[in-house]
Amino acid sequence: MNTDDTSLPALVPIDIATDELDDDVLARRLATDAGKLLLRIRGEVGFAEPATLRDAGDARSHALLARALGRHRPADAVLSEEAVDDPVRLSAERVWIVDPLDGTREFAEPGRTDWAVHVALWQGGELITGAVALPALGVTLSSAGAPPARPPLAGPPRIVASRTRAPRLVGEVAEAIGATVVPMGSAGAKAAAVIRGQAEIYLHAGGQYEWDSAAPVAVAQAAGLHTSRLDGSPLRYNQRDPLLPDLVICVADLAPAVLDAIAAADPGR
């Protein structure tokens, strides 16, 4: 499989000898290859005009993913942040939910590594595979295979939250459970921090879409973490309205305390 960007010379070795890829391998490979392309775009475009860099990253990463999925899974539907939502997905058996560049702000800032690529597959009402690439770190997390080992917690739990618009709820929950707050960029990077044992809790309130959380949630679930809405209800994907505005990913043992603190902070939730 070659998912390289055809507008540039083939500088990145991303060929696979066989096209017979299972869904897990395909998701991981697509996220990784899109991440390699995004690193190339950073080098090519540079950081002098952040808007130009963000636009190039969004568009070309989406084109890579769309082309590859069209070739390797032509019967499947796709929901992407960077494409018009096609209602055919609502009657499809399988839907790929992708965010070609999660964390465009961080992507366009030199030196930042907290941005990601998300690739997930929904089937039969469930997320069945997912991959989150952290290209600037050379890491791709997948729902397939053994999850990363978590180091023992040596201090207060850590909550990762938006570095630019953390909701008031985060501070209230942190105070209630004695946690510290760690500002971070993209949704994928924050979820990955919990999956990799660099934090224990990720809370989000105030607006996200299915592509922001599908792949991170698939990987987190496979790693044995708790995932839910803020009220503890399940996260549902491939809905008519792709808005999915709130999220909890946390170590399973902390979930009761976290959900209780959320409910206490907002009795109407």
FENWO-V859182 format. One record per residue. RES is the residue in one small letter. SS is DSSP state (2 for helix, 1 for strand, 0 for the rest). D_LAST is the distance of its C-alpha to the last C-alpha in Angstrom with 1 decimal. Layout:
BEGIN
res = (RES/RES)
ss = (SS/SS)
d_last = (D_LAST/D_LAST)
END
This chain:
BEGIN
res = (m/n/t/d/d/t/s/l/p/a/l/v/p/i/d/i/a/t/d/e/l/d/d/d/v/l/a/r/r/l/a/t/d/a/g/k/l/l/l/r/i/r/g/e/v/g/f/a/e/p/a/t/l/r/d/a/g/d/a/r/s/h/a/l/l/a/r/a/l/g/r/h/r/p/a/d/a/v/l/s/e/e/a/v/d/d/p/v/r/l/s/a/e/r/v/w/i/v/d/p/l/d/g/t/r/e/f/a/e/p/g/r/t/d/w/a/v/h/v/a/l/w/q/g/g/e/l/i/t/g/a/v/a/l/p/a/l/g/v/t/l/s/s/a/g/a/p/p/a/r/p/p/l/a/g/p/p/r/i/v/a/s/r/t/r/a/p/r/l/v/g/e/v/a/e/a/i/g/a/t/v/v/p/m/g/s/a/g/a/k/a/a/a/v/i/r/g/q/a/e/i/y/l/h/a/g/g/q/y/e/w/d/s/a/a/p/v/a/v/a/q/a/a/g/l/h/t/s/r/l/d/g/s/p/l/r/y/n/q/r/d/p/l/l/p/d/l/v/i/c/v/a/d/l/a/p/a/v/l/d/a/i/a/a/a/d/p/g/r)
ss = (0/1/0/0/0/0/0/0/0/0/0/0/0/0/1/0/0/0/0/0/0/0/2/2/2/2/2/2/2/2/2/2/2/2/2/2/2/2/2/2/2/2/2/2/2/0/0/0/0/2/2/2/2/2/2/2/2/2/2/2/2/2/2/2/2/2/2/2/2/2/2/2/0/0/0/0/1/1/1/1/0/0/0/0/0/0/2/2/2/2/2/0/0/1/1/1/1/1/1/1/1/1/0/2/2/2/2/0/0/0/0/0/0/0/0/1/1/1/1/1/1/1/1/0/0/1/1/1/1/1/1/1/1/1/2/2/2/0/1/1/1/1/0/0/0/0/0/0/0/0/0/0/0/0/0/0/0/1/1/1/1/1/0/0/0/0/0/2/2/2/2/2/2/2/2/2/2/0/0/1/1/1/1/1/0/0/2/2/2/2/2/2/2/2/2/0/0/0/0/0/1/1/1/1/0/0/0/0/1/2/2/2/2/2/2/2/2/2/2/2/2/2/0/0/0/1/1/1/0/0/0/0/0/0/0/0/0/0/0/0/0/0/1/0/0/0/1/1/1/1/0/2/2/2/2/2/2/2/2/2/2/2/2/2/2/0/0/0/0)
d_last = (46.5/46.7/43.6/45.1/44.9/48.1/48.3/49.4/52.0/50.8/50.4/47.6/48.8/46.1/48.3/47.8/50.9/49.5/47.2/46.2/42.9/40.2/36.6/35.7/38.7/38.2/34.6/35.7/38.8/37.2/34.6/37.4/39.9/37.6/36.9/40.7/41.1/38.6/40.5/43.7/42.1/41.2/44.8/46.3/44.4/43.8/41.4/43.3/41.3/37.7/36.8/39.7/38.7/35.1/36.4/39.0/36.7/34.2/36.9/39.3/36.8/35.4/39.0/39.8/36.9/37.5/41.2/40.9/38.4/40.7/43.6/42.2/39.6/40.9/39.4/35.8/33.4/31.8/28.5/29.1/27.5/31.1/32.1/31.6/29.2/31.6/30.2/32.7/30.2/28.2/31.3/32.4/32.6/32.0/30.1/30.4/27.4/28.7/28.1/31.6/30.7/27.4/27.6/30.2/30.1/31.0/33.5/35.4/35.7/38.7/38.2/34.5/33.6/29.8/29.8/29.9/30.8/28.6/30.1/28.3/29.5/27.4/29.3/28.6/24.8/24.7/25.4/28.9/30.0/29.0/30.6/29.6/32.6/32.8/36.1/36.9/36.7/38.6/35.9/34.4/31.8/31.9/30.3/33.8/35.8/35.0/32.0/32.9/33.6/31.1/32.8/31.9/29.4/31.7/29.4/25.8/23.3/22.9/19.9/21.0/19.4/20.7/23.9/23.7/20.1/17.9/14.4/14.0/11.4/14.4/16.4/14.1/13.7/17.4/18.4/16.6/18.3/21.4/21.2/23.0/21.8/24.2/24.2/25.1/25.7/24.8/22.0/24.8/26.3/23.2/22.6/26.4/26.3/24.1/26.3/29.4/28.5/28.4/24.8/22.4/18.9/17.8/14.3/13.7/11.3/12.8/15.1/17.2/19.2/20.4/23.5/21.7/20.3/22.4/25.4/23.6/21.4/24.7/26.5/23.8/23.6/27.4/27.4/25.4/22.2/18.7/16.9/13.6/10.5/7.9/6.4/10.1/11.3/14.6/15.5/17.7/20.7/23.4/21.2/22.7/20.4/20.4/17.4/15.0/13.0/11.3/13.0/13.7/17.4/18.8/21.5/20.9/21.8/19.2/16.2/15.4/15.6/13.6/10.6/11.0/11.3/8.1/6.2/8.9/8.8/5.6/5.5/3.8/0.0)
END
